[in-house]
C-alpha cells in the first residue's frame, strides 16, 4: 500500500505526507521523550512535556533502538532527497539504563572487568546500587551485553546521592562488556538544560563530614586511588571537558585536590593538564584552596601504575600542573588567596635577593667596583660574604673598562681568600643595554650559550653600558625594561654599578626612574679617613641591613695558575681587596646657613681687633652683618637677627644685648 485517498476530497497522499500533515512524527517523538524535530533548518527544539512517559520497568524501553523512530515508515525517494535524518538523542536510553534492575550476570562481568584492571573489591564494593549499577543493556547498541553504568549527575542530584537519597539520571557513563570483544566506553544522554554533569563517589570513611574533594577524569583511576584518600569526596569528570563543571558542585570552604591526566599533546588545548590548570585558576579565583597535580610522564595514569604495582611511587612523584600561558596583553585581577606567601630567596642573606634589580652607587674612587667584585667572587665560589650566607651560582660580569685592573683585583681576591680560580664570566667589551633592537639580543644570546643560567649579572658601570640620556625618564625606563628582560628570563639578580650625583647622600645621579625601579640600593662612601662605608639606602621588601665599614687591604696578585706575579724589577704585583673593619658611626656635622655663616665670619673678623678674642660688641657685630646684606631692609634684617639668636648658634655663642661671647672652639664648623 503506497498511500491513502481522502474520501472527502478525493486527494491521494503517501503515508509520510499524512503523518506530516497530522504531526504524527512530532507526537511520536514527544511520547518517546525526545525533542521535537523541525524540518525547517533541520534543528531541534524542546516540546512541552506531555506527562506521558513509558515506565522504567517497561520492557519496550530496553528493546527499542537508540532512535525510537528508526522503524517508522520510510519516506519516498523524493522526500529523502530533501530531508536529513535527525541525530537521535540518547537521553531516554540513559534514563532507562539507570532505572533498570541490576543483574547478577552483569555484576559478575563488571567484577571481572575491574579485577582485570587490578582493582580489589574493597575499592568499589560500597558503590553498587547508588553510585554504579550492573545491568544488561538490551538496546540496539547494547545488544544484550552486560554493562557498567555510572550516573553523571547535576549538582542537585549529586547532593541527593551524597545523603543516600535515590535520584534519577539523564546522563550516564556506560562501559559495555561484550563477552567476545573489548570493553566499549560511551557517554549516553544529552540533556539540553545547560547544566553540567559529572559523577560522584563518597568518602571511604563512614559518616565523614569532610570538606576535602578529589577531582580526576577516569573512573578506574578514581577507584585506583580511592583508598589512598579515604576522607575525600571524589568527582569523576569522565572527560577533560567536564572539568569546567566542578565549581558548581563544591560547597563553601572546600579544599580541592585535582589529579590530572598528563596527555602531552603538542597542542595544549588537547591536554587534560591544560583543563586542570584552568580549573585550578578558576577555583583560586573563587577563593577555594586548590592544588593540581599530574604524573611527570605522559600517558601514565593511576590505573596503569596500579597494574604495574607502582601506585605508591606514582603518587609520590606527582608534580604540579604547569601554570597557564598568559597572553602578552592579558590583564585580570586575582584573589589574595592565589598569591601565596613566599620567604625571601636570598642570593646574599639580608643583602640581595635572587631575581631582583639592585644598584651599587657611589662617587668616583669610593670603592663601589671593589664592592661589586667582592660580591661577585663570593657568589661564584660560594664563600660567605663577611659572615652572611651565600647561594652559590654563576656570575656574569659586564666590564666597561679596565679589564687589566679587573684581572689583578680578582687575582688579589683569590690570594686573600686562598681560593682556586674564581669561575667568573667576563664580557668581551661594553655594550649598549639601552638598545633593545640590536645590542640586547647579543647579550641574551651570549647568556643562553652558557651551560646554566647565571645567578648574578653585574653591569659595571651604567655609564659604560648605556649611551642614552641618564636624565631622561623615558630613556632610563627603556634601559630598566631591558634589564628586567634579562632578570626575568634567567631568574638572575642584576646589579648595576652607578655614580652618585653631586650630593652623594641623595643617591644615584640621573632620572629618579632608575632609583624607583630598584629593589635594593647600596650606597658606598669614602670620606677623607679612607674607610669605605657600605649602607643600605633602599630595601623594597626587606629590612635594611646595618651599615658596614671596610678598608682596602693591599694584597699580592696570583695568576690563573695560582702563582705570585712580579713586575720586571722583581717587586710583587699588588692590588686591593675589601677587608672589614669596625663600623664607627659618624656624627652628623652642623652645616651653618648663609646667614649663620655671615655671623661666624663677622665675629671672627671683629675678634681680631678685640682685647678679648672670645667676645665682640653686639652692636658692632650687628652692623658688620647688616653691611654684608645691603639689599635687606631694616625690618627684614631685624627678622634675620631674631632668627640668628634663636638658632643653633646659641650652642656656640652667648648672644647678649651688649656683647657676644664664644662658648667653645669652632673647629669642625662648615665641614
Protein Blocks (a to p, Z undefined) as FASTA:
>chain_A
ZZdcdfklopacdfklmmmmnommmmmmmmnopacddfehpiacddddehiacdfklmkl
mmpcfblklmgccddfklmmmpccddddfklmmmmmmmpccdfklmmmmmmmmmmnopaf
klmmmmgojloccdddfbfklnopacdddddddfklmmmmmnopacddfbdcdddddfkb
ccddddedjdfehpacddddddfbghiacfbdcddfblklmmmmmmmmmmbccddehiak
lmmmmmmmpcehiacddddddekpablklpfklmmmmmmmmmmmnopacdddddfbghia
fklmmmnopmmmmmmmpccdddddddfkbccdddfklnopaddddfbghiacghiacddd
ddehilpmmmmmmmmmmmmnopaeehiacdddddddddfbhklmmmmmmmmmmmmnopac
ddddddfbdcdfklmklmmmmmmmmmmmpmbdcfbdcdddfklmocbdfklmklmmmmmm
mmmmmmmmnopacdddddddfblmnopedjfklmmmpmbdcdddddfkopacdddfbdfk
bccdddddddddddddddfkopacddfkopacddddddddddddddddddddfklmmmmm
mmmmmmmmpmblkbccfklmmmmmmmmmmmbcfklmmmmmmmmmmmmklmmpccdfkbcc
dfbdcehihZZ
